[in-house]
Amino acid sequence: MTFKRYFLMQLQIYFLLVSLIFAVSMVLGVIFSPNEPVYYSQFRGPFILAGLCVLPSFVTYYKDEPSVQEYIIRHFIQLVMIEAIVLFMIEPPENVSIMLFRVLVGISVFIIYVITKAMIMLQKYKESIKLTKQLKEMQLKEV
């Protein structure tokens, strides 16, 4: 995979993460502090957080296909780095147990990570089906 294509894929992931972080922020906000006002300055948080969470994904860049073990290790390192960034950046509301909040945020980050990876795999699957179909069409034209 070329770096340009990888970068464009990370840009796609960035905007997907922004949407998912907004959704999780809304759900956690409704659960933990439903009476708190929302300010416009708070809307930049998901953009910054998504950007910081995309940075560790460059650990998973490779020119050649990795082995299964290397793939798992790189993605595990990526997940740990993302969890550390998010847990370091987000502060719990005043009236909530810090441990409970961190556990819920950690679970939310894991769910977002899994959804993102599933969407990427689905996109790659659709692309591979399309390429296979094009190859079959080319082979039929040659015969």
N, C-alpha and C positions, 0 to 999 in steps of 0.2 A: 504494500500500500504506500502510495506516495505521501509525503508530508502534507502537501496541499490538500489532498482528499481527506486525510486524517484531521487536519485543521478545520475543514468545512463540516465534518461530522461532529467535531467538538462544539462548533458554533451552533449546530442544530441541537445538541444536547443541552447547551447553555440555555436556550430559549425554552426547551422542555422543562428544565430544572426551575427556571423562573416561575413558570405556571404552577408546577407542583409545590414549590415552596410557598407561593401565595396561598394555595389551597390549604396546605397544612397549617400555615400561620393563622388563617381564618378559623379553622377548626379548633386549634389549641387556644386561640384568643376567646372564642365563644365558650369553651369549657372552663378556662381558668380565670379570665377577667372579662366577663360579658359587659360590665358597666363602664369599662375604660374607654375614653374617646380615642378615635383613630386620627392621627395627624398625617398630613401629606408627606412630611419628612420621613415617616416610617415606610413609605412605599419604595424607597431606594434600598432598603435592607435586602429584599429577595434578589435584587440585581447584583448587589455586592456579594452576597452569600453564594449565589449560583456561580459567579465568576471565580470565587475562591475554591469552590468545589470542583470546577472544571480543571483547575491547575494540576491537581494530582493525577488527572487522567493522562497526562503526558508521560507518566511512568509506564503506561501500558502501550506506548508506541513502539512498533517494531517494523523493520523493513521486510524481513522474512517471517514466515509463519512460525510461531513459537510452538514448543512442545506443550502437551496438556499440563504438565507439572509447572512449567514456566508461566503459562497462561493463568493458572489458578493462583500462583504465588503473586504475580503482578497485580491481579485484580483484588486479592486480599489486602495487599499493601495499599492499593488505591482506596478501598473501603475504610481501612483503619485511618488513613490520612484524612479522608473526608469527615469521618466521625469526630476526629480530634479537632478539626477546624470548626465544625458546627458547635460542638460542646464548649469550645473555648470562646466562640463569638456570642452565643446566645445566653442572656441572663434571665433567670426565672422571675416571674412577677413576685411582688413582696409577700403576698398572702398564701404562697404555695410552697410545699416541701421541695427543697432543692433536689433531693434524690429522686422523688417521683417525677419531677419535671424533666430531669436529665434522662431518666429511663424512657419516658414517653418521647422525648426528642430523639434519643438514640434509635428507638424502634421506628419512628417516623422517617429518619434518615435511611435506615435499612430498607424500609418499604419503598421509599422513593428510588433508592439505588436499584432494587429489584425491578421496579416498574420501568425505569429507564433502560436497564439492560434488556428486558423483555421486548421493549419497543424497538431497540436497535436490532435485536435478533430477528424480529418480525420483518423489519425493513430489509435486512440482508436476505432473509428467506424469499421475500417477494422479488427482490432484485435477481436472485439466483434462478428463480422460476422464469422470470422474463428472459434472462440470458440463455437458459436452456431451451426455451421456446424458439428464440432467434437462431440458435445453433441448429436445431432440428429443421427449421425452415431453410437455412442455408444448405444443409446436407441434402434436403429434398430437391432444391433447385439444381444442385450439381449432378444429380442422378438423372 
